[in-house]
Amino acid sequence: MNHVIKTAIAIVGTQKELAQACGVSQAAVQKWLHNKAKVAPQNVASLVEATHGQVKAHQIRPDLPNLFPHPEQAA
């Protein structure tokens, strides 16, 4: 289970609400949650926005440090 996505769902309310906030299907959120798919880079910003910044881009896609650098590494 992806704990970052689980946290995002808890913040927003439900998988369906997170999906609506990100402009994706509830099935997409389900896949993210169960590590069957990664959040596409173009969906990262909407996910951060949906959680009011409580979930950070580098937490969602730590495998893409060039796109979403960790704040401590960027400094």
Secondary structure, DSSP 8 states (H G I E B T S, - for coil): --HHHHHHHHHHSSHHHHHHHHTS-HHHHHHHHTTSS---HHHHHHHHHHTTTSS-HHHH-TT-TTTS--HHHH-
